[in-house]
Amino acid sequence: MKALAIDLGGTHATLALLNDRTIVSHRSLDLDSAQGLASVLPRFAETFRELMRESGVAPADLAGIGFGSCGLIDSISGRVLSTNQKWDDATALDLPRWGKEALGLRLRIENDARMALLGEWYAGAARGSSDVVMITLGTGIGGAVMIEGKLLRGKHAQAGNLGGHIPVLFNGRNCTCGAIGCAEAEASGWSLPLVLREWPGFADSRLAKEPLNFERLFHWAKRGDRVATEVRDRCLQVWAADAVGLVHSFDPELVVIGGGVMRSADVIIPFIEQYVQKHAWTPWGKVKVRAAELGNNAGLLGAIPLLAGGN
C-alpha cells in the first residue's frame, strides 16, 4: 500500500510518501502554530505534489492521507476536538474535505501518540503484540493504548491519550490541563526547567550554565553532578509511577516508551521495567518494557494501518 502521511507538531511538520513499511521520501517544515493550521495547508498540498512528482506517483496510486496531529482527535468524524494551545483554528477545519479538494484523496486524522503506537505496532517495537500501552516522553508526555489489536478511543476520543495527565503527586505542580501533580507537570520537557530552578543547590550545578533540557540533564547526571542526578532520578520515578498507573488501567502485555528523551534509553528502560515488574499488580506475569524503535518515523508509518482500516 502507498500513502501520504503528515506528522504535525507544534513547531514543525513532517510530510512523507510511504510504500508499506518504507518511507520513500519526506520533507520537514518549520512552522508556527500561532499562525493557524489553515494558513499552512496550501504548503502541505504543494509539498505532497512535489513528493509525488519526484517519485512518479499519481493520486490514483495512493490509499489516502494519514494525518497525525497533537491534541484530542475524533478520528471517526475527522475532527480536531481540542489542541491545548496549539493550532487553535484546527477545531473549525474540515480536514477530510481539504484532502479531497486539494489532492483528490481521502484523509484520516488521528492523535499523534496513537499514530506512533500504530507505527510501532505495524513496523516497530510492538510488532506481534495485541495489548500495548505507549508513552511518549518529550515536551509533554503523550499516551496511546491498544487493546486486543484495536486502538482505544472512548466516547469522547480521550481514552488512553491522557497518560501524561495521571496525577503522581496530589500536592504537586499545576499542569496545563488544569489538574495538579500530573506526570507531565512533574517530569516533561516543558516542566523540567521549572523543577530545576527550584531545586536546592541549582545555582551551584553545572546545569545552571546550560540549556535546561533532558539531554543536558542526563549528560551531567552521568558525570556526577548532584542536582542533575537527583532530578534525573526523580524524573525516572515519575515516569515509572506513571507506567504502573497505565498498566493497572489498561492491562497491557507491553509498554513501549518513545520520544526524544529516549536517547538515554539505556538508563530509562531498565529502571522503568524493574519498577513496573516490582510494583505493578499483574498476577498473570511480567509486563515487558521496550524502547520505541522507529523514532520520529513511527507517526508517519502509522498512516498505513490507519488507512487500511480496522483501527
TORVEX-939525 format. One record per residue: residue number from 1; residue in one letter; x, z, y of N, C-alpha, C, O in turn. Coordinates in steps of 0.001 Angstrom, whole numbers. Each point is the difference from the previous one (the first is absolute). Layout:
BEGIN
   resi   resn      n.xx      n.zz      n.yy     ca.xx     ca.zz     ca.yy      c.xx      c.zz      c.yy      o.xx      o.zz      o.yy
    NUM      A         X         Z         Y         X         Z         Y         X         Z         Y         X         Z         Y
...
This chain:
BEGIN
   resi   resn      n.xx      n.zz      n.yy     ca.xx     ca.zz     ca.yy      c.xx      c.zz      c.yy      o.xx      o.zz      o.yy
      1      M       837         0     -1200      -837         0      1200       872         0      1249       968       754        92
      2      K     -1318     -1602       866       658       -21      1299      -932       597      1041     -1217      -168       -73
      3      A      1797       865      1039      -813       641      1030       855       274      1224      1229       -49       -54
      4      L     -1905       341      1161       646       481      1204      -216      1506        99      -985       527      -516
      5      A      1903       157      1177       -99      1457       115       457       449      1375       923      -564       587
      6      I     -1596      1597       -88       377       662      1253       171      1480      -285      -864       626      -614
      7      D      1972       -72      1059       214      1451       -37       140       452      1449      1040      -213       623
      8      L     -2093       840       -87       -64       344      1413       255      1475       219      -707       849      -542
      9      G      1723      -544      1342       272      1364       424      -281       162      1475      -588      -883       625
     10      G      1003      2004       -62      -260       254      1404       896      -772       944      -398      -282      1130
     11      T      1607       -70     -1569       961      -664       882       518     -1331      -549       800      -669       655
     12      H     -1243       286     -1833       457     -1266      -560      -984      -467     -1063      -854       753      -468
     13      A      1004     -2009       107      -751      -554     -1121       921      -918      -780       851      -676       579
     14      T     -1023       652     -1892       698      -963      -851     -1050      -910      -612      -997       462      -555
     15      L      1236     -1759       663      -885     -1005      -549       754      -754     -1076      1179      -306       173
     16      A     -1839        -1     -1288       704      -605     -1130      -873     -1006      -731     -1229        69        21
     17      L      1909     -1000      -663      -614      -907      -961       451       449     -1383      1198       115      -258
     18      L     -2149       137      -629       281       556     -1319      -308     -1010     -1090      -880      -849       138
     19      N      1625       964     -1219      -307      -709     -1235       108      1016     -1121      1095       283      -484
     20      D     -2235       269        68       -49      1078      -979       871      1173       456      -291       610      1029
     21      R      1335      -285     -1760       829      1161       347      1211      -364       858       923       801       147
     22      T      -927     -1990       410      1127      -470       804      -421      -213      1444     -1035      -608       270
     23      I      1841      1110       657      -196      -299      1413       778     -1282       292      1231        -1        30
     24      V     -1963     -1079       182       626     -1310       199       692       -53      1353      1139      -456        97
     25      S     -1815       918       947       580        49      1341      -766      1019       822     -1136       347      -325
     26      H      1760       128      1388      -660      1014       822       541       -17      1419      1063      -562       265
     27      R     -1791      1172       630       409       196      1389      -359      1427       407     -1023       537      -427
     28      S      1869        71      1251      -290      1307       577      -187      -159      1499       803      -652       667
     29      L     -1862      1248      -141      -331      -106      1414         4      1384       632      -618       927      -523
     30      D      1312      -787      1642       -58      1237       773     -1259       -18       854      -280      -990       677
     31      L      -477      2077      -705     -1291        50       673      -157      1317       750       768       943      -192
     32      D     -1774      -906      1043      -375      1228       711     -1487       200      -215      -811      -771       514
     33      S       441      1800     -1270     -1410       182      -339      -870       228      1229     -1212      -211       -51
     34      A      1824       643      1166      -783       213      1219      -555     -1309       547      -967        14       762
     35      Q      1565     -1150     -1139      -475     -1300       465     -1301      -409      -681      -707      -876       498
     36      G       387      1488     -1617     -1212      -346      -723       252     -1036     -1074       830      -894       162
     37      L     -1553      1024     -1257       179      -921     -1122      -495     -1396       317       590      -982      -449
     38      A     -1661       879      1213      -543     -1327       323      1043      -880       671        18     -1213      -211
     39      S       845      1810      1011       985      -782       749      1105      -569      -881       662      -963       386
     40      V      -450      1558     -1589      1087      -488      -855      -497      -853     -1163       811      -584      -718
     41      L     -2118       500       517      -509      -825     -1095       432     -1470       116       314      -604     -1026
     42      P      -284        -1      2223       510     -1375        77      1456      -130      -465       372     -1013      -592
     43      R       447      2031       858      1384       -25      -502        25        45     -1515       806      -681      -634
     44      F     -1695      1491        48       -67        64     -1457      -370     -1367      -575       616      -459      -962
     45      A     -1616      -188      1548      -448     -1298      -508      1119     -1031        81       235      -740      -954
     46      E       452       690      2086      1072      -981       152      1167       296      -946       606      -924      -542
     47      T      -292      2196       344      1069       364      -924      -352      -426     -1418       849      -526      -720
     48      F     -2087       746       316      -421      -435     -1335        90     -1521      -141       403      -500     -1050
     49      R      -773      -230      2088       106     -1460       -67      1448      -427      -179       292      -932      -749
     50      E       622      1622      1443      1425      -311      -157       460       252     -1432       700      -826      -585
     51      L     -1094      1969        20       406       329     -1368      -538     -1035      -992       699      -392      -935
     52      M     -1939       -45      1143      -576      -999      -903       699     -1346       150       291      -662      -996
     53      R       -20       253      2236       701     -1283       212      1374        15      -646       382      -956      -676
     54      E       358      2028       878      1358        80      -544        12       -34     -1524       946      -510      -601
     55      S     -1994      1050       -29       -40        68     -1462      -814     -1118      -634      -106       -74     -1225
     56      G      -471      -800      2053      -790     -1093      -534     -1274       458      -672      -435      -604      -981
     57      V      -170      1664      1493     -1215       569      -587     -1170      -258       941       118       182      1212
     58      A     -1236      -604     -1770     -1219      -227       767      -967      1152      -204       100       716      -997
     59      P     -1049      -518      1933      -986      1068      -181      -740       -87     -1330      -358      1024      -581
     60      A       128     -2244        98      -714      -158     -1278       780       569     -1176      -579       262     -1054
     61      D      1894       -66      1220       842       545     -1068       -43      1527       -54       538       602      -928
     62      L     -1173        22      1912        99      1447       179     -1287       714      -386     -1100      -517       193
     63      A      1261      1720      -745     -1159       821      -375      -612       706      1199     -1146       447       -59
     64      G      1902      -346      1144      -514       662      1185      1081       779       717      1193      -216      -212
     65      I     -1635      1131      1069       890       856       789      -268      1444      -388     -1143       455        58
     66      G      2179       269      -452       -81      1435      -219       569       711      1204      1166      -202       337
     67      F     -1952      1025       316       365       609      1283        78      1514      -205     -1021       644      -241
     68      G      2209       -82       333       202      1439       -67       173       571      1390       837      -479       765
     69      S     -1613      1494      -424        30       554      1353        27      1516       -35      -556       622      -906
     70      C      1209       -33      1899      -103      1435       191     -1445       354       360      -722      -834       546
     71      G       306      2043      -841     -1334       448       357      -943        67     -1188       384      -292     -1133
     72      L     -1622       680      1406     -1030        62     -1021      -727     -1342       -53      -471      -499      1023
     73      I       382       -84     -2226      -497     -1360      -175     -1157        -6      -993        85       618     -1061
     74      D     -1163     -1316      1405     -1068      -287      -955       264     -1390      -554      -340     -1000       632
     75      S       944       936     -1806       410     -1296      -545     -1185      -825      -479       123     -1213      -166
     76      I     -1271      1851       -58     -1179      -746      -436      -567      -829      1149      -300     -1182      -168
     77      S       157      1808      1333      -514      -723      1163      1098      -741       752      -283      -869       825
     78      G      1543      1216     -1112      1108      -618       718       191       545      1393       506      -696       880
     79      R      -910      1946      -669        62       590      1334      1033      1121        80       199       751      -955
     80      V       452      -654      2114       859      1143       313      -904      1086       593      -700      -240       984
     81      L       718      1424     -1580      -892      1076       427       632       914      1041      -670       448       931
     82      S      1960      -174     -1090       695       904       922      1493      -242      -121       508      -244     -1094
     83      T       204       312      2231      1431      -295       -24       862      1154       489      1225      -114       -15
     84      N     -1814      1207       443       758      1169       459      1052      -388      1034      1193       247      -178
     85      Q     -1669      -868      1274       817      -298      1181       911     -1207      -179       963      -147       754
     86      K     -1232      -718     -1721       737     -1269      -116     -1015     -1133       -88     -1008       124      -695
     87      W      1268     -1239      1402      -877     -1179       -70     -1466       402       215      -859      -245      -846
     88      D       603       864      1994     -1319       566       244     -1121     -1032       -23     -1146       348      -285
     89      D      1451     -1609       579     -1055     -1019         9      -329      -520     -1389      -949      -767      -163
     90      A      1725      1175      -846      -188      -559     -1341     -1381       297      -565      -526      -785      -789
     91      T       -68      1908      1184     -1303       376      -546     -1105      -962       434     -1063       -44      -619
     92      A      1312      -726      1681     -1008      -941       499       206     -1419      -532      -788      -890       318
     93      L      1819       664     -1113       341     -1356      -426      -587      -327     -1361       -88       861      -875
     94      D      -312     -2117       706      -444      -530     -1292      1169      -800      -579        90     -1213       191
     95      L       791      1899      -892      1221      -640      -495      -271     -1031     -1098       652     -1044        -5
     96      P     -1589      1288      -932      -309     -1065      -958      -459     -1289       692       351     -1096      -439
     97      R     -1124      1220      1505      -418     -1188       751      1194      -687       638        85     -1228         9
     98      W       850      2030       533      1210      -598       578       773      -784     -1056       473     -1100       283
     99      G      -335      1638     -1486       714      -700     -1061      -615     -1344      -309       710      -986      -200
    100      K     -2047       943       161      -691     -1259      -274       180      -991      1140       305     -1170      -230
    101      E      -495      1642      1470        31      -902      1144      1406      -488       334       190     -1165       348
    102      A       800      2062      -453      1360      -362       408       764      -750     -1074       810      -873       312
    103      L     -1060      1205     -1589       823      -561     -1074      -813      -583     -1158       565      -571      -933
    104      G     -1878       715       993      -828      -523     -1073       128       773     -1291      -200      -557     -1080
    105      L       538      1861      1175       252       807     -1191      -836      1277        19      -262       568      1060
    106      R      -150      -127     -2236      -646      1304       -91      1046      1082       237      1178      -183      -308
    107      L     -1607      1285       846       913      1093       330      -579      1300      -524     -1185       281       177
    108      R      2033       510      -825      -351      1363      -370       975       949       685      1209      -228         7
    109      I     -1747      1277       557       832       985       694      -112      1331      -714     -1061       361      -509
    110      E      2175       369       476        34      1303      -650      1020       878       717       909      -498       663
    111      N     -1070      1788      -805       952       961       550      1406      -275      -530       168      -377     -1160
    112      D       842       568      2016      1363      -371      -376       552       827     -1152       763      -521      -814
    113      A     -1131      1804       724       482       810     -1126      -626      -470     -1310       670       -35     -1031
    114      R     -1961      -328      1068      -624      -545     -1202       648     -1330      -391       177      -289     -1184
    115      M       168      -505      2177       673     -1275      -293      1365       248      -643       393      -706      -928
    116      A       319      1705      1424      1299       327      -590      -163       454     -1443       792      -373      -866
    117      L     -1824      1182       604      -249       425     -1374      -345     -1189      -886       499       -98     -1121
    118      L     -1345      -806      1609      -311     -1203      -774      1262      -798      -316       169      -495     -1113
    119      G       724       375      2117      1247      -733      -218       875       654     -1052       547      -682      -866
    120      E      -411      2009       935       815       714      -988      -642       -64     -1394       704       -46     -1008
    121      W     -2021        41       957      -716      -107     -1281       151     -1398      -591       104      -165     -1215
    122      Y       -93      -825      2079        83     -1399      -437      1425      -399      -365       218      -739      -960
    123      A       755      1234      1734      1357      -538      -160      1103      1033       129      1169      -377        82
    124      G     -1491      1673       -60      1038       986       272       -55      1229      -873      -173       -99     -1215
    125      A       320      1264      1835       201      1254      -725     -1209       454      -798       144       798      -927
    126      A     -1339     -1287      1263     -1218       444      -691      -507     -1003     -1032     -1111       153      -509
    127      R      1895     -1165       194      -432      -967     -1015      -236       729     -1329       824       801      -441
    128      G     -1954     -1096      -176      -319       606     -1278      -733      1315        94      -383       567     -1023
    129      S       174       -59      2250      -717      1266       197     -1382      -280       575      -164      -897       826
    130      S      -825      1662     -1261     -1365      -206       485      -466      1091       949      -977      -190       724
    131      D      1664      1336      -714      -409      1131       836      1203       456       819       919       639      -513
    132      V      -947      -984      1796      1189       139       842      -386       541      1371     -1024      -384       563
    133      V      1842      1265       -41       -47       393      1405      1258      -535       666      1100       124      -539
    134      M     -1270      -726      1726      1162      -441       768        51       754      1313     -1012       150       684
    135      I      2201       324      -337       254       674      1271      1045      -815       749      1050      -322      -555
    136      T     -1329       -13      1813       978      -725       803       489       912      1116      -786       466       824
    137      L      2085      -218      -806       620       908       965       696      -822      1072       969      -705      -282
    138      G     -1456       794      1496       594      -750      1098      -360       646      1317        84      1219       143
    139      T      -491     -2038       832      -437       542      1284     -1134       979      -220       -35      1068       611
    140      G      -900     -1433     -1490     -1032       911      -477       170       191     -1492      1045      -337      -556
    141      I     -2061       873       -95       -13       107     -1455     -1282      -655      -492     -1101       499       235
    142      G      1262     -1616      -916     -1150      -734      -504      -265       338     -1452       838       587      -684
    143      G     -2014      -965       230      -344       260     -1388      -960     -1027      -543      -747      -624       754
    144      A       762       445     -2065      -935      -881      -691      -108       473     -1438       926       606      -539
    145      V     -2068      -889       -75      -282       497     -1343      -612     -1109      -842      -860      -747       467
    146      M      1308       648     -1709      -597      -892      -985      -443       847     -1191       779       791      -531
    147      I     -2030      -961       119      -550       716     -1148      -547     -1022      -988      -850      -818       351
    148      E      1337       868     -1582      -399      -925     -1060       122     -1455       450      -871      -827      -270
    149      G      1968       537       959       304     -1365       394      -744      -505      1215        95     -1186       316
    150      K      -842      2047       390      -762      -396      1173       408       840      1202       171      1214      -108
    151      L       -17     -1869      1251       265       749      1215     -1169       929       313     -1163      -374      -149
    152      L      1488      1582       580     -1011       948       430      -260      -206      1489       929        21       807
    153      R     -2205      -223      -445      -337      -229      1403      -995      1032       532       204       553      1080
    154      G     -1265      -293     -1819      -983       987       429     -1061      -562       926       105     -1129       480
    155      K     -1124      1930      -238     -1157      -423       787       377      -429      1406      -576      -953       526
    156      H      1534      1637        96       364      -277      1384      1389      -640       112       612        27      1067
    157      A      -118      -602     -2166      1280      -728       -40      1206       892       257      1076      -504       319
    158      Q     -1233      1829      -452      1100       922       278       645       567     -1263      1102       545        58
    159      A     -1776      -668     -1183       475       703     -1195      1417      -423      -368       298     -1188      -127
    160      G       565      2178       -41      1375      -255      -400       937      -360      1115      1216        65      -177
    161      N     -1754      -453      1354       864      -445      1099       574      1138       829       952      -201       755
    162      L     -1521      1397      -886       374      1089       893       958       980      -660       -39      1198       283
    163      G       901     -1701     -1164       954       864      -679       940       715       939       455      1103      -302
    164      G      -152     -1713      1441       850       656       985      -718      1049       807       614       727       782
    165      H     -1928      -647      -972      -795       946       786      -587      1103      -861     -1022       594       341
    166      I      1684      -327     -1467      -276      1207      -756       699      1166       716      1217       -51       183
    167      P     -1945      1098       227       641      1115       687       945       754      -941      -384       407     -1096
    168      V      1622      -234      1549       973       779      -763       309      1334       679       636       870      -595
    169      L     -1087      -711      1840       155      1265       741     -1278       255       790      -337      -770       900
    170      F      -374      1840     -1227     -1266       241       692       215       377      1465      -922      -122       807
    171      N      2113       575      -458       306       364      1384      1120      -870       551       804       455       815
    172      G      -752     -1713     -1262      1106      -889       355      -212      -766      1285      -744       433       880
    173      R      1393     -1560      -775        11      -812      1199     -1303      -799       117      -641      -312     -1004
    174      N       267       -10      2228     -1134      -878       225       349     -1419      -439      1093      -498       273
    175      C     -2033      -139      -952       220     -1359      -488      -775     -1003       854      -968       372       664
    176      T      1372     -1601      -675      -687     -1047       756     -1418      -235      -510      -840      -536       723
    177      C       573       935     -1960     -1342      -209      -571      -994      1048       465     -1202      -145      -224
    178      G      1694      1214       878      -867      1076       452        86      1260      -840      -497      1052       400
    179      A      1130     -1155     -1569       144      1170      -867      1264       781       365       729      -362       923
    180      I      -491      1432     -1666      1156       876       234       829        72     -1277      -543       172     -1092
    181      G      1859      -304      1234       903       210     -1127       -24     -1079     -1053       351       264     -1150
    182      C      -758     -1485      1506        56     -1105      -963      1451      -264      -398       923       289       761
    183      A      -733      -838     -1951      1346      -384      -422       651      -900      1043      1189       135       289
    184      E     -1972     -1057       276       547      -918       997       439       727      1263      1002      -369       612
    185      A     -1738      1392      -219       350       761      1196      1235       858      -219       656       397       963
    186      E      -330      -104     -2223      1124       881      -314      1259      -742      -416      1098       545       114
    187      A     -1233     -1798      -601      1193      -664      -566      -160     -1505       -30        75      -616     -1063
    188      S      -295        18      2226       -55     -1458        97       940      -459      1100       581       821       709
    189      G      -431     -2123      -568       901      -527      1019      -386       408      1402       866       305       820
    190      W     -2174      -296      -528      -403       356      1364       117      1495       268       251       405      1135
    191      S      -430       425     -2172        41      1449       227      1403       589      -153       259      1102       482
    192      L       645     -1819     -1144      1348       539      -237       704       434      1288       538      1107        27
    193      P      -508     -1913      1044       677       465      1223      -605      1287       554       720       847       529
    194      L     -2043      -696      -647      -656      1220       496       440      1211      -814       269      1064       557
    195      V      -197     -1228     -1876       430      1096      -869      1456       369       296       332      1180       120
    196      L       528     -2181        -4      1423       257       215       264       709      1321       776       955        45
    197      R     -1405     -1407      1020       280       597      1311      -399      1464        77       523       751       823
    198      E     -1463      -341     -1693      -414      1404       -13       760       825     -1028      -217      1208       -98
    199      W      1105     -1836      -671       678       707     -1086      1100       904       574       759      -440       863
    200      P      -659      1687     -1321      1063       895       490      1383      -611      -213       336      -438     -1100
    201      G       455       416      2167      1356      -522       -85       108     -1495       192      1088      -553      -162
    202      F     -2186      -136       506        45     -1451       128      1043      -459      1018       678     -1004      -222
    203      A      -543      1713      1315       929      -414      1055      1432       -73      -498       801      -755       550
    204      D      -458      1526     -1585      1364         1      -535       158      -939     -1196      1092      -124      -556
    205      S     -2169      -529       166        51      -918     -1137       574     -1344       412      -105      -403      1159
    206      R       716      -292     -2124       476     -1361       272     -1170      -920       352       179     -1015       672
    207      L     -1372      1379     -1131     -1187      -814       290      -370         4      1475      -693      -906       462
    208      A      1140      1904       282      -361        94      1412       522     -1184       799      -514      -297      1079
    209      K      1530      -379     -1600       576     -1157       686      -316     -1306      -732       660     -1013       230
    210      E     -1652      1033     -1098      -330     -1153      -846     -1450      -424       218      -808       791       485
    211      P       468     -2042      -842     -1417      -370       -79      -676       884     -1049       555       223     -1076
    212      L     -1729       270      1381      -661       953      -895      -891      -760      -976     -1190      -205       238
    213      N      1799      -201     -1332      -731      -728     -1038       479       452     -1370       967       756      -102
    214      F     -1636     -1211      -953       335       459     -1344      1361      -504      -462       676       679      -773
    215      E      -271     -1834      1223      1306      -525      -418      1108       946       444       902       312      -777
    216      R      -970       151      2038      1026       909       511      -189      1405      -577       982       708      -223
    217      L     -2218      -301       -20      -245      1313      -600       673        99     -1367       723       959      -271
    218      F      -959     -1951      -590       598        38     -1333      1517      -184        71       734       572      -806
    219      H      -269     -1357      1757      1450      -198       177       695      1331       265       979       333      -668
    220      W     -1479       430      1640       675      1239       367      -288      1131      -980       815       912      -142
    221      A     -1952      -955      -531      -247       995     -1042      1011      -158     -1129       495       986      -546
    222      K      -194     -2235       202       974      -267     -1055      1379       521       379       813       315      -869
    223      R      -551      -224      2178      1304       453       477         6      1471       388       966       483       592
    224      G     -2031       227      -919        -2      1447       120      -485       570      1311       109      1209       207
    225      D      -642     -2024       691      -552       543      1244     -1161       933      -345      -921      -391      -718
    226      R       964      1621      1228      -980      1001      -402     -1425      -400       367      -895        40      -845
    227      V       682      -428      2105     -1350      -349       440      -508     -1220      -770     -1149       -20      -441
    228      A      1991      -984       281      -410     -1196      -734      -375       346     -1434      -986      -513      -530
    229      T      1767      1377       -94      -275       391     -1384     -1322       759      -105      -803      -267      -893
    230      E       581      1209      1802     -1229       801       -50     -1242      -853       253     -1015       165      -677
    231      V      1091     -1064      1635     -1168      -833       312      -211     -1037     -1100     -1140      -291      -364
    232      R      2220      -265      -164      -152      -919     -1136      -698       685     -1167      -922      -559      -593
    233      D      1363      1771       265      -596       717     -1129     -1468       330       279      -831       -31      -908
    234      R       520       342      2143     -1397       243       359      -839     -1254      -191     -1114        71      -519
    235      C      1637     -1214       934      -718     -1263      -176      -219      -295     -1488     -1085      -424      -398
    236      L      2106       647      -410      -148      -216     -1435     -1115       873      -572      -784      -455      -833
    237      Q       717      1701      1279     -1034       912      -494     -1389      -432       462      -964        94      -759
    238      V       861      -562      1990     -1288      -493       499      -456     -1207      -820     -1150       -56      -435
    239      W      2048      -910       224      -363     -1196      -763      -369       357     -1441      -926      -579      -569
    240      A      1647      1527       -14      -283       389     -1380     -1345       720      -103      -760      -239      -938
    241      A       464      1115      1894     -1292       679         2     -1131     -1000       196     -1059       119      -618
    242      D      1285     -1092      1470      -987     -1066       210      -232      -761     -1307     -1141      -302      -349
    243      A      2217        -5      -368      -128      -713     -1270      -807       799     -1019      -814      -570      -725
    244      V      1030      1878       662      -776       833      -921     -1482       -46       366      -855      -101      -880
    245      G       549       174      2179     -1389       -93       435      -644     -1304      -428     -1167       -17      -390
    246      L      1917     -1078       460      -523     -1308      -403      -154       -87     -1519      -953      -601      -496
    247      V      1887      1197      -239      -122        26     -1463     -1255       769      -410      -743      -449      -873
    248      H       506      1592      1491     -1178       795      -325     -1294      -718       409     -1040       185      -631
    249      S      1109      -991      1673     -1200      -685       487      -360     -1233      -817     -1180      -284      -206
    250      F      2199      -458      -267      -274     -1338      -529       475      -242     -1434      -239     -1077      -547
    251      D       901      2048       -68       335       -89     -1422       798     -1251      -373      -376      -706      -935
    252      P      1477       416      1655       790     -1177      -356       974       291     -1132       315      1154      -291
    253      E       154     -2220      -338      1102       121      -943      1338      -253       685      1062       299      -546
    254      L     -1136      -859      1758      1200      -418       715      -201       185      1501     -1055      -334       538
    255      V      2073       869       131        52        40      1460      1145      -914       438      1147       192      -402
    256      V     -1471     -1180      1225       999      -917       546       214       355      1463      -965       147       751
    257      I      2216       -10      -343       318       389      1375       809     -1113       651      1035      -420      -515
    258      G     -1528       -47      1656       672     -1069       730       169       360      1455      -223      1141       403
    259      G       621     -2127       383       219       203      1432      1474        34       347       859        88      -878
    260      G      -578      -159      2167      1379       -82       465       857      1200      -364      1220      -124      -111
    261      V     -1838      1282       -75       750      1211      -357       663      -146     -1367       944       728      -308
    262      M     -1424     -1656      -511       493      -113     -1365      1396      -602      -109       474      -269     -1104
    263      R       176        60      2219      1443      -275       -63       726      1202      -598      1120      -124      -495
    264      S     -1760      1273       546       554      1229      -598      -753       362     -1274      -203      1179      -291
    265      A      -208     -2186      -465      -775       234     -1227       757       853     -1004      -618       723      -782
    266      D      1951      -794       789       778       773      -960      -164      1500       198       222       776      -929
    267      V      -607      -362      2133      -273      1410       287     -1493       288      -147      -386      1030      -555
    268      I      -448     -1934      1050     -1435       246       110      -704       -13     -1355      -771       911      -304
    269      I      1027     -1933      -509      -751      -155     -1249       244      1161      -970      -972       555      -513
    270      P      2221      -161       237       191      1127      -927      -658      1289       486      -563       750      -797
    271      F       633      -490      2107      -596      1235       519     -1510       -12      -206      -560       960      -529
    272      I      -104     -2043       945     -1461       -45      -105      -440         1     -1457      -979       661      -345
    273      E      1684     -1388      -515      -398       -34     -1402       116      1387      -637      -899       429      -723
    274      Q      1997       266       989       160      1336      -571     -1071       955       531      -533       817      -751
    275      Y       222      -919      2037     -1013       862       610     -1371      -286      -611      -726       924      -367
    276      V       375     -2207       259     -1303      -369      -561      -114       448     -1450     -1027       544      -407
    277      Q      2070      -769      -364       -65       357     -1410       -32      1512      -202      -499       476     -1020
    278      K      1023       278      1974       -34      1459       -91     -1340       571       477      -502       965      -575
    279      H       -78     -1562      1630     -1127       649       678     -1348      -690      -189     -1031       622       255
    280      A       999     -1866      -687     -1287      -670      -172      -657       442     -1311       674       169     -1017
    281      W     -1970        12      1054      -763       422     -1177      -422     -1254      -766     -1047      -587       272
    282      T      1876       190     -1227      -246     -1202      -795       241       327     -1467      1047      -359      -540
    283      P     -2001      1038      -129       216       397     -1396       175     -1177      -956       481       173     -1120
    284      W      -870     -1370      1561       148     -1184      -858      1441      -484       -94       353      -712      -940
    285      G       501      1098      1923      1381      -476       -13       611        17      1389      -502       684       892
    286      K      1576     -1427      -702       756         8      1247      -259     -1277       811        51     -1110      -532
    287      V      -325      1287      1805      -146     -1136       909      1385      -543       330       910       757       335
    288      K      -760     -2067      -433      1264      -633       372        19      -253      1508     -1037      -260       612
    289      V      2217       338       -33       181      -310      1417      1081     -1069        98      1108       182      -505
    290      R     -1432     -1291      1151       953     -1101       116        91      -477      1441      -951       118       773
    291      A      2113      -659      -430       157      -670      1288      -632     -1380       -69       101      -690     -1015
    292      A      -753       292      2102      -505     -1365        93      1163      -979      -139      1120       296       415
    293      E     -1386     -1443      -992      1056      -979      -274        22     -1165       979      1030      -659       145
    294      L     -2139       394       525      -124     -1252       747       290       132      1489        30     -1001       716
    295      G       185      2225      -244       309       186      1419     -1084      -583       887     -1190       175      -260
    296      N      1612      -873      1316      -943      -571       956      -802     -1165      -570      -948      -466       633
    297      N      1317        -6     -1819      -727     -1123      -599     -1253       424      -752      -819      -846      -359
    298      A       658      2148       114     -1116       459      -836     -1346      -399       586      -861      -520      -709
    299      G       681       764      2005     -1278      -315       621      -299     -1485         2     -1159      -406       -92
    300      L      2204      -407       198      -201     -1447       -50      -439      -438     -1395      -962      -755      -140
    301      L      1657      1223      -882      -316      -409     -1368     -1345       544      -465      -590      -528      -943
    302      G       101      1580      1598     -1332       496      -315     -1091     -1007       310     -1123       138      -486
    303      A      1438     -1161      1296     -1002     -1013       329      -470      -764     -1222     -1158      -412       -65
    304      I      2051       216      -914      -375      -791     -1167     -1089       700      -837     -1043      -609      -238
    305      P      1236      1851      -216     -1087       647      -746     -1249       246       853     -1110         3      -532
    306      L      1270       203      1841     -1168       198       860      -871     -1258       -10     -1219        84      -145
    307      L      1848     -1243       300      -732     -1256        49      -498      -432     -1374      -994      -715      -117
    308      A      1704      1163      -926      -387      -384     -1348     -1300       646      -431      -639      -464      -945
    309      G       236      1533      1626     -1226       705      -351       264      1129      -953      1096       130      -545
    310      G     -2107       689       344       143      1150      -874       457      1237       725       -29      1097      -558
    311      N       457     -1260      1813       402      1150       821      -440      -230      1436       238       847       861
